Amino acid sequence: MSVARDSRLVSALSQNRLAIAGAAIMLMLVVVGLTGPWLAPYDPLAQNLARGLEGPSRDHWFGTDSFGRDILSRVLYGARISLLVGVASQTIAFTLGVFLGVISGYYGGRIEGLIMRLADVTLAFPTLLLLIAITAAFQPGLGVVFVAIGVVGWAGLARLVRSQALVVRELDFVQAARALGMSDARLITRHVLPNCIAPAIIAVTLGMASAIMLEAALSFIGLGAQPPTPSWGSMIADGRDFLRTAPWISIFPGLAIGAVVLGFNLFGDGLRDAMDPRLQGGARAPLPRTE
Amino acid sequence: MLQYTLRRVVHTIPVLLGVLIVTFMLLYIAPGDPVLAMVGERFDQATIDRLRAELHLDEPVWSQFYHYVAGLIRGDWGTSYITGQPVLDGIMDHFPKTLYLASVAMAFAILSGVLIGVVSAVKQSTWLDGLGMTVALVGISFPVYWVGLILILVVSVSWRLLPPSGFGGGALPYLILPALTLGMRSTAYIARLTRSSMLEVIRLDYIRTARAKGLGETRVIGKHALKAALIPVVTAIGLDFGAYLSGSVLTESIFAWPGIGRFALNAILKRDLPVIQGTVLFLAIVFVLVNLAVDLLYGYLDPRVRYERGAR
């Protein structure tokens, strides 16, 4: 992307109030994720059975769960897990996707055929289903979830990067560098990679929302975070048995997930509008599906 | 069209083979001995050795894979560790209920999603558009299982209008909440897609011509514009089917709907690996075949696709 296009993009984004709101929510997730333990009024794991199932009050803004744990503190702490799952899984997906995408786009031929068929197989499974299968086969836990979401997420990115690499490798300056005898490794790292990476960075940033949703879903069905770790998904599951008497146990972590994903979606919408001049005036390309 | 169909069908074969390898590997790499999981506490070495030979576990991995695929073709999808019942029987028992729920959810999603999308596009930049797109954005952002729980809390617990869970022989009152929940994300998705597709179409020349001819607005939008705008929506609806299949695990668990999702989830909770493996394989095959059907339908609806994909 050229500098001129970058600055046009930033100026288009900065005029979109919804995109700014989305960016603010994303920033808030980062801040709360990093500082949650200091912001939390109570220890998120500390039990106080005498004060179990209390509704929202001045002492406990979001109420308490059946063990008397403070929901607000657990929601704040849960932001850290969501941030971590987003960053860890997308780092894995990014590394795998960019590496395999560039290799297949640059070299073409059999390597490309093999990598793209692998991508087809990965994309042949509904994402959540494949994740359920992988995490169920191993011992459930957050570590498996981080890796599984990352490993499953490579395919879409590899396709994206490959299509960019296919274009870049034919550009005059790349051809010229090759004619001058530059090695493949150097050509890829110096010229092809830097010119394919911007869309991949945008894709993994927006992919964090999907990763957060998937982790929450896996934790909800008991395959992600294990008790007493306060993941938003497992907190919603904790509240299921108390839906009639203490609905706040499930309501607040659900609102947290919704708010964060909404932030990413608003920013993603703004980014797409800014990048595609055809859409200016309000038409919006749909977001990719998250489970 | 025939050439395109053949090419798409042939393209599906390596994908299906890959799906088989992945599901086979699940059981192969899972920690724990499958024979011990089957016999439980009561076992003697002779039984273990016999079972190991019966299941071909003492053979090399490629041979095990061969027996796995041969078994699948014969209709032997393995046996549940917990109930001892054939996995395929369980799948066939539960899948129709999921299909029933998914069909109703999809019908709801298409009707409401297209309606919201069209109204938003026609009334672009008015409060109606704002409302429609806010609802769609919220629908995409909140987790389905959470929305399901909120629906139970409001509609069943507070208002006492509908039963909170169960199958009820498939009666309508039991169907409404799970179908709404399962269809919610698709509604939002279809609404956004219909709106953007519609906005592109209503700026095209032939729509201007239709208006210039003096056709009524309802006819211009309802007949001419909608027909073209729905082509990408049709594909999205088909591809969304995969989301229904995996979404059913979450929705069925909340509403105690006895479909394949809940069948899989119960197996997950008990680490009943053959059932997990079988349901994942079954749903993945359905997903691949639906994608194939959608691709063929898309090629039929929009001839450009046949040539573009043929040129690759």
Interface residues (C-beta under 8 A of the other chain):
Chain A: R117 L118 D120 V121 A124 F125 P126 T127 L128 L129 L130 I132 A133 I134 A136 A137 F138 Q139 M213 A216 A217 F220 I221 G222 L223 G233 I236 G239 R240 L243 R244 P247 S250 I251 G254 I257 G258 A259 V261 L262 N265 L266 D269 R278 L279 G281 G282 A283 R284 A285 P286 L287 R289 T290 E291
Chain B: P14 V15 L16 G18 V19 I21 V22 T23 L26 L27 I29 A30 P31 Q124 S125 D129 M133 L137 V138 I140 S141 F142 P143 Y145 W146 L149 I150 I152 L153 V157 R185 Y189 R192 L193 R195 S196 L199 E200 A236 D240 G242 A243 L245 S246 G247 V249 L250 S253 I254 A264 L265 I268 L269 R271 L273 I276 Q277 V280 L283 A284 F287 V288 N291
